[in-house]
Amino acid sequence: MKLRVLNFFSMKNNEWLLVIFLLITGVLYSQSNVKTISITEYKMSKGRKYPLIDLRTAQEYEEGHLKRSNNIDFTYSGFALMFVDFKKTTPMYLYCRTGNKSAKAAAILDSLGFKKIINLDGGVERWKEAGLPLVRD
């Protein structure tokens, strides 16, 4: 069996078309369902009727969190399983301390088929910097 090495400089027109087609379809079908906004934009949005998920540990959550948020610890080994009862078409807002974990969690939920994920960039740190209140239960 002879292996053919792909040489971009010796490709024929139809081979180039195939490569271009594969690149375009890859881009079209890899579009993310994740939108990132500043956490302070959330304060002004109409998103408050949708699930708001705090991804920090239970201890961090107890120290202060956004009103109406639910705590699902991103570091929990069964993290993805915690979203089984969520509708995949309902918008979901995610935040953490700075926005790093929420971005990673958003990518995971996107890969699980969730359609409207909003990552609140800046997290609790930016929320506090803006002088906005946290609540304790």
MARBA-3410 file (N, C-alpha, C, O; in Angstrom, 1 decimal):
137
0.8,-1.2,0.0,0.0,0.0,0.0,0.9,1.2,0.0,1.8,1.4,0.9 ~ 0.7,2.1,-0.9,1.5,3.3,-1.1,0.7,4.5,-0.4,-0.4,4.7,-0.7 ~ 1.4,5.1,0.5,0.9,6.3,1.2,1.1,7.6,0.3,2.2,7.7,-0.2 ~ 0.1,8.4,0.2,0.3,9.6,-0.6,0.5,10.8,0.4,-0.4,11.0,1.3 ~ 1.5,11.5,0.3,1.8,12.6,1.1,1.1,13.8,0.5,1.3,14.1,-0.7
0.4,14.6,1.3,-0.3,15.8,0.7,0.7,16.9,0.6,1.2,17.4,1.6 ~ 0.9,17.3,-0.6,1.8,18.5,-0.9,0.9,19.6,-1.4,0.3,19.5,-2.5 ~ 0.8,20.7,-0.6,-0.1,21.8,-1.0,0.2,22.4,-2.3,-0.6,23.0,-3.0 ~ 1.5,22.4,-2.7,1.9,23.0,-3.9,1.6,22.2,-5.2,1.6,22.8,-6.3 ~ 1.4,21.0,-5.0,1.1,20.1,-6.2,-0.4,19.7,-6.2,-0.7,18.8,-7.0
-1.2,20.3,-5.4,-2.6,19.9,-5.4,-3.3,20.4,-6.7,-3.0,21.5,-7.2 ~ -4.3,19.6,-7.1,-5.1,19.9,-8.3,-6.3,20.8,-7.8,-6.5,20.9,-6.6 ~ -6.9,21.4,-8.7,-8.1,22.3,-8.4,-9.1,21.6,-7.6,-9.6,22.2,-6.6 ~ -9.5,20.4,-7.9,-10.6,19.7,-7.2,-10.1,19.4,-5.8,-10.9,19.4,-4.8 ~ -8.8,19.2,-5.6,-8.3,18.9,-4.2,-8.3,20.2,-3.4,-8.7,20.1,-2.2
-8.0,21.3,-4.0,-8.1,22.6,-3.3,-9.6,22.9,-2.9,-9.8,23.3,-1.8 ~ -10.5,22.6,-3.8,-11.9,22.8,-3.5,-12.3,22.0,-2.3,-13.1,22.4,-1.5 ~ -11.9,20.7,-2.2,-12.2,19.9,-1.1,-11.7,20.4,0.2,-12.4,20.5,1.2 ~ -10.4,20.9,0.2,-9.8,21.4,1.4,-10.6,22.7,1.8,-10.9,22.8,3.0 ~ -10.9,23.6,0.9,-11.7,24.8,1.2,-13.1,24.4,1.8,-13.5,25.0,2.7
-13.7,23.5,1.1,-15.0,23.0,1.6,-15.0,22.5,3.0,-15.8,22.8,3.9 ~ -14.0,21.7,3.3,-13.8,21.1,4.7,-13.5,22.2,5.7,-14.0,22.2,6.8 ~ -12.7,23.2,5.3,-12.4,24.3,6.2,-13.7,25.1,6.5,-14.0,25.5,7.7 ~ -14.5,25.4,5.5,-15.7,26.2,5.6,-16.7,25.5,6.5,-17.3,26.1,7.4 ~ -16.9,24.2,6.2,-17.9,23.5,7.0,-17.5,23.3,8.4,-18.3,23.3,9.3
-16.2,23.2,8.6,-15.7,23.1,10.0,-15.9,24.4,10.8,-16.3,24.3,11.9 ~ -15.7,25.5,10.1,-16.0,26.8,10.8,-17.5,27.0,11.0,-17.9,27.4,12.1 ~ -18.3,26.6,10.1,-19.8,26.8,10.2,-20.3,25.9,11.4,-21.2,26.4,12.1 ~ -19.9,24.7,11.4,-20.4,23.8,12.4,-19.7,23.9,13.8,-20.1,23.1,14.7 ~ -18.7,24.6,13.9,-18.0,24.8,15.2,-18.4,26.1,15.9,-17.7,26.4,16.9
-19.4,26.7,15.4,-19.8,27.9,16.1,-20.3,27.6,17.5,-21.0,26.7,17.7 ~ -19.9,28.5,18.4,-20.1,28.3,19.8,-21.5,28.8,20.2,-22.0,29.8,19.6 ~ -22.1,28.3,21.2,-23.4,28.7,21.7,-23.1,29.6,23.0,-24.0,29.8,23.8 ~ -21.9,30.0,23.1,-21.5,30.8,24.3,-21.3,32.3,24.0,-20.7,32.6,23.0 ~ -21.9,33.1,24.8,-21.8,34.5,24.6,-21.1,35.0,25.9,-21.5,34.6,27.0
-20.2,35.9,25.8,-19.5,36.5,27.0,-19.9,37.9,27.1,-19.7,38.7,26.2 ~ -20.4,38.3,28.3,-20.7,39.7,28.6,-20.0,40.0,30.0,-19.7,39.1,30.7 ~ -19.8,41.3,30.2,-19.3,41.7,31.5,-20.3,41.4,32.6,-21.5,41.5,32.3 ~ -19.9,41.0,33.7,-20.8,40.7,34.8,-21.6,41.9,35.2,-22.8,41.8,35.7 ~ -21.1,43.1,35.0,-21.8,44.3,35.3,-22.9,44.6,34.3,-23.9,45.2,34.6
-22.7,44.0,33.1,-23.8,44.1,32.1,-25.0,43.3,32.5,-26.1,43.6,32.2 ~ -24.8,42.2,33.2,-25.8,41.4,33.7,-26.8,42.2,34.6,-28.0,42.0,34.5 ~ -26.3,43.1,35.4,-27.1,43.9,36.3,-28.1,44.7,35.5,-29.2,44.9,36.0 ~ -27.8,45.1,34.3,-28.7,45.9,33.5,-29.5,45.1,32.5,-30.4,45.6,31.8 ~ -29.2,43.8,32.4,-29.9,42.9,31.4,-31.2,42.4,31.9,-31.6,42.6,33.1
-32.0,41.8,31.0,-33.3,41.2,31.3,-33.1,39.8,31.7,-34.1,39.0,31.8 ~ -31.9,39.3,31.8,-31.6,37.9,32.0,-31.9,37.4,33.4,-31.7,36.2,33.7 ~ -32.3,38.3,34.3,-32.5,37.8,35.6,-33.7,36.8,35.8,-33.8,36.3,36.9 ~ -34.4,36.6,34.8,-35.5,35.5,34.9,-35.0,34.1,34.5,-35.7,33.2,34.6 ~ -33.7,34.0,34.1,-33.1,32.8,33.7,-32.2,32.3,34.8,-31.8,33.0,35.7
-31.8,31.0,34.7,-30.9,30.4,35.7,-29.6,31.2,35.8,-29.0,31.5,34.8 ~ -29.1,31.4,37.0,-27.9,32.1,37.3,-27.1,31.1,38.2,-27.5,30.8,39.3 ~ -26.0,30.7,37.6,-25.2,29.6,38.3,-23.8,30.2,38.8,-23.0,30.7,38.0 ~ -23.6,30.1,40.1,-22.3,30.4,40.7,-21.5,29.1,40.7,-21.9,28.1,41.3 ~ -20.3,29.2,40.1,-19.5,28.0,39.9,-18.4,27.8,41.0,-17.6,27.0,40.8
-18.4,28.7,42.0,-17.4,28.6,43.0,-17.7,27.5,44.0,-18.8,26.9,43.9 ~ -16.8,27.3,44.9,-17.0,26.3,46.0,-18.2,26.7,46.9,-18.5,27.9,46.9 ~ -18.7,25.8,47.6,-19.8,26.1,48.6,-19.3,27.1,49.6,-20.1,28.0,50.0 ~ -18.1,27.0,50.0,-17.6,28.0,51.0,-17.5,29.4,50.4,-17.9,30.4,51.1 ~ -17.0,29.5,49.2,-17.0,30.8,48.5,-18.4,31.4,48.4,-18.6,32.6,48.6
-19.3,30.5,48.0,-20.7,30.9,47.8,-21.3,31.5,49.1,-22.0,32.5,49.0 ~ -21.1,30.8,50.2,-21.6,31.2,51.5,-21.0,32.6,51.9,-21.7,33.3,52.7 ~ -19.8,32.9,51.4,-19.2,34.2,51.8,-19.9,35.4,51.1,-19.7,36.5,51.5 ~ -20.6,35.1,50.1,-21.4,36.1,49.3,-21.5,35.8,47.9,-20.6,35.3,47.2 ~ -22.8,36.0,47.4,-23.1,35.6,46.0,-24.1,36.5,45.4,-24.7,37.3,46.2
-24.3,36.5,44.1,-25.3,37.3,43.5,-26.7,36.8,43.9,-26.9,35.6,44.0 ~ -27.6,37.7,44.1,-29.0,37.3,44.5,-29.6,36.4,43.4,-29.4,36.6,42.2 ~ -30.4,35.4,43.8,-31.0,34.4,43.0,-30.1,33.4,42.4,-30.6,32.6,41.6 ~ -28.9,33.4,42.7,-28.0,32.4,42.1,-28.0,31.1,42.8,-28.4,31.0,44.0 ~ -27.7,30.0,42.0,-27.6,28.7,42.6,-26.2,28.3,42.5,-25.4,28.7,41.6
-25.7,27.5,43.4,-24.3,27.1,43.5,-24.1,25.7,42.9,-24.7,24.7,43.4 ~ -23.3,25.6,41.9,-22.9,24.3,41.3,-21.4,24.4,41.2,-20.8,25.1,40.3 ~ -20.7,23.7,42.1,-19.2,23.8,42.2,-18.6,23.2,40.9,-18.7,22.0,40.6 ~ -17.8,24.0,40.2,-17.2,23.6,39.0,-16.1,22.5,39.2,-15.9,21.6,38.3 ~ -15.5,22.4,40.4,-14.5,21.4,40.7,-15.1,20.1,41.1,-14.3,19.1,41.3
-16.4,20.0,41.3,-17.1,18.7,41.6,-16.9,17.7,40.5,-17.1,18.1,39.3 ~ -16.5,16.5,40.8,-16.2,15.5,39.8,-17.5,15.2,38.9,-17.3,14.8,37.8 ~ -18.7,15.4,39.4,-19.9,15.1,38.7,-20.5,16.4,38.1,-21.7,16.5,38.0 ~ -19.7,17.4,37.9,-20.1,18.7,37.5,-21.2,18.6,36.3,-22.3,19.2,36.5 ~ -20.9,18.0,35.3,-21.7,17.9,34.1,-23.1,17.3,34.4,-24.1,17.6,33.8
-23.1,16.3,35.3,-24.3,15.6,35.7,-25.3,16.6,36.4,-26.5,16.3,36.5 ~ -24.8,17.6,37.0,-25.6,18.6,37.7,-26.6,19.3,36.8,-27.5,20.0,37.3 ~ -26.4,19.2,35.5,-27.2,20.0,34.5,-28.2,19.1,33.8,-28.8,19.6,32.8 ~ -28.4,17.9,34.2,-29.3,17.0,33.5,-30.7,17.5,33.5,-31.4,17.3,32.5 ~ -31.2,18.2,34.5,-32.5,18.7,34.6,-32.7,20.0,34.0,-33.9,20.5,33.9
-31.7,20.6,33.5,-31.8,22.0,32.8,-32.2,21.8,31.4,-31.8,20.9,30.7 ~ -33.1,22.7,30.9,-33.5,22.7,29.5,-32.4,23.2,28.7,-31.8,24.3,29.0 ~ -32.0,22.6,27.6,-30.9,23.0,26.8,-31.1,24.2,26.0,-30.2,24.8,25.5 ~ -32.4,24.6,25.9,-32.7,25.8,25.1,-32.9,27.1,25.9,-33.1,28.1,25.4 ~ -33.0,26.9,27.2,-33.2,28.0,28.1,-31.8,28.8,28.3,-30.8,28.1,28.7
-31.8,30.1,28.2,-30.5,30.8,28.5,-30.1,30.5,29.9,-30.9,30.4,30.9 ~ -28.8,30.4,30.1,-28.2,30.1,31.4,-27.0,31.1,31.6,-26.1,31.2,30.7 ~ -26.9,31.7,32.7,-25.9,32.7,33.1,-24.9,32.0,34.0,-25.3,31.4,35.0 ~ -23.6,32.1,33.7,-22.6,31.4,34.6,-21.6,32.5,35.1,-21.2,33.4,34.3 ~ -21.2,32.4,36.4,-20.1,33.2,36.9,-19.3,32.5,37.9,-19.8,31.5,38.5
-18.2,33.0,38.2,-17.3,32.5,39.2,-16.6,33.6,39.9,-17.1,34.7,40.0 ~ -15.4,33.5,40.4,-14.7,34.6,41.0,-14.1,35.6,40.0,-14.3,36.8,40.3 ~ -13.5,35.1,38.9,-12.9,36.1,38.0,-13.4,35.9,36.5,-13.2,36.8,35.7 ~ -14.0,34.8,36.2,-14.5,34.5,34.9,-13.7,33.4,34.2,-14.1,33.0,33.1 ~ -12.7,32.9,34.8,-11.9,31.8,34.2,-12.7,30.5,34.2,-12.8,29.8,33.2
-13.1,30.1,35.4,-13.9,28.8,35.5,-15.2,28.9,34.7,-15.6,27.9,34.1 ~ -15.8,30.1,34.7,-17.1,30.1,34.0,-16.9,30.0,32.5,-17.8,29.4,31.8 ~ -15.8,30.5,32.0,-15.5,30.3,30.6,-15.3,28.8,30.3,-15.7,28.3,29.3 ~ -14.6,28.1,31.2,-14.3,26.7,31.0,-15.6,25.9,31.1,-15.9,25.0,30.3 ~ -16.5,26.2,32.1,-17.7,25.6,32.3,-18.6,25.8,31.1,-19.4,24.9,30.6
-18.6,27.0,30.5,-19.4,27.4,29.4,-19.1,26.5,28.2,-19.9,26.0,27.4 ~ -17.8,26.2,28.0,-17.3,25.4,26.9,-17.8,23.9,27.1,-18.2,23.3,26.1 ~ -17.8,23.5,28.3,-18.3,22.1,28.6,-19.8,22.0,28.3,-20.2,21.1,27.7 ~ -20.5,23.0,28.8,-22.0,23.0,28.6,-22.3,23.1,27.1,-23.3,22.5,26.6 ~ -21.5,23.9,26.4,-21.7,24.0,24.9,-21.5,22.6,24.3,-22.2,22.3,23.4
-20.5,21.9,24.7,-20.2,20.6,24.1,-21.3,19.6,24.5,-21.4,18.6,23.8 ~ -22.0,19.9,25.5,-23.1,19.0,25.9,-24.4,19.3,25.2,-25.5,18.7,25.4 ~ -24.4,20.4,24.4,-25.6,20.7,23.6,-26.4,21.8,24.1,-27.5,22.1,23.6 ~ -26.0,22.5,25.1,-26.8,23.7,25.6,-26.6,24.8,24.6,-25.6,25.0,24.0 ~ -27.7,25.5,24.3,-27.8,26.4,23.2,-27.6,27.9,23.5,-27.2,28.7,22.6
-27.8,28.3,24.8,-27.8,29.7,25.1,-27.0,29.9,26.4,-27.7,29.9,27.5 ~ -25.7,29.9,26.4,-24.9,30.0,27.6,-24.3,31.4,27.6,-23.6,31.8,26.6 ~ -24.4,32.1,28.7,-23.9,33.4,28.8,-22.9,33.4,30.0,-23.2,33.2,31.1 ~ -21.6,33.6,29.6,-20.5,33.7,30.6,-20.4,35.1,31.1,-20.2,36.1,30.3 ~ -20.5,35.3,32.4,-20.3,36.6,33.0,-18.9,36.9,33.3,-18.4,36.5,34.4
-18.2,37.5,32.4,-16.8,37.8,32.6,-16.5,38.8,33.7,-17.2,39.7,33.9 ~ -15.4,38.5,34.4,-15.0,39.3,35.5,-15.5,38.8,36.9,-14.9,39.1,37.9 ~ -16.5,38.0,36.9,-17.0,37.3,38.1,-17.3,38.2,39.3,-17.5,39.4,39.1 ~ -17.3,37.6,40.4,-17.6,38.3,41.6,-16.6,39.4,41.9,-17.0,40.5,42.5 ~ -15.4,39.3,41.5,-14.4,40.3,41.7,-14.8,41.6,41.0,-14.7,42.7,41.6
-15.2,41.5,39.8,-15.6,42.7,39.1,-16.9,43.3,39.6,-17.1,44.5,39.7 ~ -17.8,42.4,40.0,-19.1,42.8,40.7,-18.8,43.6,41.9,-19.4,44.7,42.1 ~ -17.9,43.2,42.7,-17.6,43.9,44.0,-16.9,45.2,43.6,-17.1,46.3,44.3 ~ -16.0,45.2,42.6,-15.3,46.5,42.2,-16.3,47.5,41.8,-16.0,48.7,41.9 ~ -17.4,47.1,41.2,-18.4,48.0,40.7,-19.3,48.5,41.9,-20.3,49.3,41.7
-19.1,48.0,43.1,-19.8,48.4,44.3,-21.2,47.8,44.3,-22.1,48.2,45.0 ~ -21.4,46.7,43.6,-22.7,46.0,43.6,-22.8,45.0,44.8,-21.8,44.4,45.2 ~ -24.0,44.8,45.3,-24.1,44.0,46.5,-24.1,42.5,46.3,-24.5,41.9,45.2 ~ -23.6,41.8,47.3,-23.6,40.3,47.3,-24.6,40.0,48.5,-24.7,40.7,49.4 ~ -25.2,38.8,48.4,-26.1,38.4,49.5,-25.5,37.1,50.1,-24.7,36.4,49.5
-25.9,36.9,51.4,-25.5,35.7,52.1,-26.8,35.0,52.6,-27.7,35.7,53.1 ~ -26.9,33.7,52.4,-28.1,33.0,52.8,-27.9,32.5,54.2,-28.8,31.8,54.8
END
